[in-house]
Amino acid sequence: MEDVVVIGGGIIGLSTAREVLVRDPDASVVVLEKADDVATAQTGHNSGVIHAGIYYAPGSLKARLCRAGERETKEFCDEHGVPYDVIGKLVVATDDVEVERMRHLAERAARNGIELRHLDADELREAEPAVTGKRALLSPGTGVVDFRRVARAMADDVTRRGGRVVPRSQVRAIREEPNRVMVATDTGEYRARALVACAGLQADRVARLGGLDPDFRIVPFRGEYYQLPHQRGGIVNRLIYPVPDPALPFLGVHLSPGIDGRITVGPNAVLGMAREKYPQGSVDLRDVLSYTTFTGMWRFARHNVGTGVREMRDSLSRRRYLGLVRKYCPSLQESDLRPYPAGIRAQAVMRDGSTAEDFLIRRTQRQVHVCNAPSPAATSAIPIGRLVTDEVLGT
Ligand SMILES: Cc1cc2nc3c(=O)[nH]c(=O)nc-3n(C[C@H](O)[C@H](O)[C@H](O)COP(=O)(O)OP(=O)(O)OC[C@H]3O[C@@H](n4cnc5c(N)ncnc54)[C@H](O)[C@@H]3O)c2cc1C
């Protein structure tokens, strides 16, 4: 019998498995991952930003864990030889509405204990000559990293500490008994004292396998990117973000110089028709039915139809997409936007039609399910792992 079985070899599952082993070096821990390798889903398809925690509601898990995660991710990378770069980030306001929104953002950041510098238009131009705006906020501590490499380093550490990471092991059934949990996979059955599920885009389905009655549905939101050509590599030195629309749970199309020096543009946020198929236009009927038969999604749609149509149009037209970035980086041309793989976000939509704003954890006596872990969960993975471990060791 295992002490803990973890479902999901993304950064949250791996961080949790590692934390259990740090606290109890004698524990037997198994991570079951359905793909061929770890970090193939959200963890391997994101913007690679180590967020400082500017945006999140003060007191929320996101605010608290992102701030701790920023520091701990950098420490983890230092310890395990994973390259990262603290390049800083500018949030740029281009009109009066955005200047006003930026003021609220700065207040929120201050309440979250995040240090920001205010830049006027001249200071912005001096810092980033290719970027124009009325004002900007500079977050000096924001960094970039390849979270796939962070997750692999976590998987190696789990193994080194005596845990096991088992790929090609899709969990098909879960049965909780008073003293143990039985987990059936493609490759065999496991018995454990406690089960942790960090299944990302499948979180609702895995929760249902575990006998929970989830009050949410996972809805896939595609994040589509472009990449700038090599010769545009130095156009900006920092991450450049627009001021987010407070009505939306996403941050807006930004410029991200990656750890490899190449700059990505994106991501947008388009309602997806498949949870785990990445090419544009992919459809999975089961995934579409999963949200079209959910009343919460219809409530969500009623309030967001305008935004949804706009995002879809921006997705289909490269010229429109470019317009989003040219607002603050006017020298970019349509020919600069080169294809780049999309990511798919797992966003929990609740029965009342709201999107789950915060990280969401549900549990039974012997199971802990991480049900909503969108951005900045990669940054926050180490403290989320600690929080989940507190729950598990309490089982
Ligand atoms: C476009 C995009 C941009 C983002 N940008 C950032 C960013 O810049 N900074 C940041 O901090 N965060 C960012 N995020 C968010 C971040 O990537 C996620 O919050 C984080 O990766 C979630 O990790 P996870 O382990 O929960 O999920 P995943 O990485 O999705 O892992 C879940 C794993 O569970 C496995 N699984 C599912 N079902 C089963 C089953 N039945 N049996 C076995 N295994 C199963 C899957 O195969 C998968 O490997 C972004 C996300 C996206 C999509």
The ligand as an SDF file (V2000), in Angstrom:
LIG
                    3D

 53 58  0  0  0  0  0  0  0  0999 V2000
   -1.7540   29.7090  -22.2750 C   0  0  0  0  0  0  0  0  0  0  0  0
   -1.3490   29.6340  -20.8360 C   0  0  0  0  0  0  0  0  0  0  0  0
   -0.4680   30.5890  -20.3000 C   0  0  0  0  0  0  0  0  0  0  0  0
   -0.1030   30.5180  -18.9480 C   0  0  0  0  0  0  0  0  0  0  0  0
    0.8560   31.3630  -18.4850 N   0  0  0  0  0  0  0  0  0  0  0  0
    1.2970   31.2110  -17.2060 C   0  0  0  0  0  0  0  0  0  0  0  0
    2.3800   31.9940  -16.7230 C   0  0  0  0  0  0  0  0  0  0  0  0
    3.0130   32.7420  -17.4690 O   0  0  0  0  0  0  0  0  0  0  0  0
    2.7300   31.8680  -15.4140 N   0  0  0  0  0  0  0  0  0  0  0  0
    2.0770   31.0190  -14.5620 C   0  0  0  0  0  0  0  0  0  0  0  0
    2.4120   30.9900  -13.3710 O   0  0  0  0  0  0  0  0  0  0  0  0
    1.0680   30.2360  -15.0070 N   0  0  0  0  0  0  0  0  0  0  0  0
    0.6880   30.2950  -16.3040 C   0  0  0  0  0  0  0  0  0  0  0  0
   -0.2990   29.4800  -16.7780 N   0  0  0  0  0  0  0  0  0  0  0  0
   -0.9480   28.5500  -15.8720 C   0  0  0  0  0  0  0  0  0  0  0  0
   -0.1230   27.2940  -15.6100 C   0  0  0  0  0  0  0  0  0  0  0  0
    0.4160   26.7650  -16.8010 O   0  0  0  0  0  0  0  0  0  0  0  0
   -1.0290   26.2780  -14.9270 C   0  0  0  0  0  0  0  0  0  0  0  0
   -1.6780   26.9110  -13.8580 O   0  0  0  0  0  0  0  0  0  0  0  0
   -0.2440   25.0900  -14.3650 C   0  0  0  0  0  0  0  0  0  0  0  0
    0.5870   24.5530  -15.3650 O   0  0  0  0  0  0  0  0  0  0  0  0
   -1.2210   24.0510  -13.8530 C   0  0  0  0  0  0  0  0  0  0  0  0
   -0.4990   22.8930  -13.5470 O   0  0  0  0  0  0  0  0  0  0  0  0
   -1.2750   21.5310  -13.2250 P   0  0  0  0  0  0  0  0  0  0  0  0
   -0.2710   20.5750  -12.7440 O   0  0  0  0  0  0  0  0  0  0  0  0
   -2.4480   21.8410  -12.3690 O   0  0  0  0  0  0  0  0  0  0  0  0
   -1.9320   21.1070  -14.6070 O   0  0  0  0  0  0  0  0  0  0  0  0
   -1.3160   20.3770  -15.9650 P   0  0  0  0  0  0  0  0  0  0  0  0
    0.0180   20.9200  -16.2430 O   0  0  0  0  0  0  0  0  0  0  0  0
   -2.3690   20.5600  -16.9470 O   0  0  0  0  0  0  0  0  0  0  0  0
   -1.1550   18.8890  -15.4770 O   0  0  0  0  0  0  0  0  0  0  0  0
   -2.2420   18.0210  -15.2580 C   0  0  0  0  0  0  0  0  0  0  0  0
   -1.7630   16.6230  -15.6120 C   0  0  0  0  0  0  0  0  0  0  0  0
   -2.7490   15.6680  -15.2330 O   0  0  0  0  0  0  0  0  0  0  0  0
   -2.7140   14.6280  -16.1880 C   0  0  0  0  0  0  0  0  0  0  0  0
   -3.9760   13.8760  -16.1050 N   0  0  0  0  0  0  0  0  0  0  0  0
   -5.2180   14.3350  -16.3410 C   0  0  0  0  0  0  0  0  0  0  0  0
   -6.1240   13.3560  -16.1510 N   0  0  0  0  0  0  0  0  0  0  0  0
   -5.4420   12.2500  -15.7820 C   0  0  0  0  0  0  0  0  0  0  0  0
   -5.8220   10.9090  -15.4510 C   0  0  0  0  0  0  0  0  0  0  0  0
   -7.1170   10.4990  -15.4700 N   0  0  0  0  0  0  0  0  0  0  0  0
   -4.8450   10.0280  -15.1150 N   0  0  0  0  0  0  0  0  0  0  0  0
   -3.5350   10.3970  -15.0990 C   0  0  0  0  0  0  0  0  0  0  0  0
   -3.1150   11.6610  -15.4060 N   0  0  0  0  0  0  0  0  0  0  0  0
   -4.0640   12.5770  -15.7420 C   0  0  0  0  0  0  0  0  0  0  0  0
   -2.5240   15.3760  -17.5040 C   0  0  0  0  0  0  0  0  0  0  0  0
   -2.0570   14.5400  -18.5320 O   0  0  0  0  0  0  0  0  0  0  0  0
   -1.5370   16.4610  -17.0920 C   0  0  0  0  0  0  0  0  0  0  0  0
   -0.2030   16.0900  -17.3230 O   0  0  0  0  0  0  0  0  0  0  0  0
   -0.6610   29.5150  -18.1170 C   0  0  0  0  0  0  0  0  0  0  0  0
   -1.5250   28.5500  -18.6590 C   0  0  0  0  0  0  0  0  0  0  0  0
   -1.8280   28.5790  -20.0090 C   0  0  0  0  0  0  0  0  0  0  0  0
   -2.6680   27.4800  -20.5970 C   0  0  0  0  0  0  0  0  0  0  0  0
  1  2  1  0
  2  3  1  0
  2 52  2  0
  3  4  2  0
  4  5  1  0
  4 50  1  0
  5  6  2  0
  6  7  1  0
  6 13  1  0
  7  8  2  0
  7  9  1  0
  9 10  1  0
 10 11  2  0
 10 12  1  0
 12 13  2  0
 13 14  1  0
 14 15  1  0
 14 50  1  0
 15 16  1  0
 16 17  1  0
 16 18  1  0
 18 19  1  0
 18 20  1  0
 20 21  1  0
 20 22  1  0
 22 23  1  0
 23 24  1  0
 24 25  2  0
 24 26  1  0
 24 27  1  0
 27 28  1  0
 28 29  2  0
 28 30  1  0
 28 31  1  0
 31 32  1  0
 32 33  1  0
 33 34  1  0
 33 48  1  0
 34 35  1  0
 35 36  1  0
 35 46  1  0
 36 37  1  0
 36 45  1  0
 37 38  2  0
 38 39  1  0
 39 40  1  0
 39 45  2  0
 40 41  1  0
 40 42  2  0
 42 43  1  0
 43 44  2  0
 44 45  1  0
 46 47  1  0
 46 48  1  0
 48 49  1  0
 50 51  2  0
 51 52  1  0
 52 53  1  0
M  END
$$$$
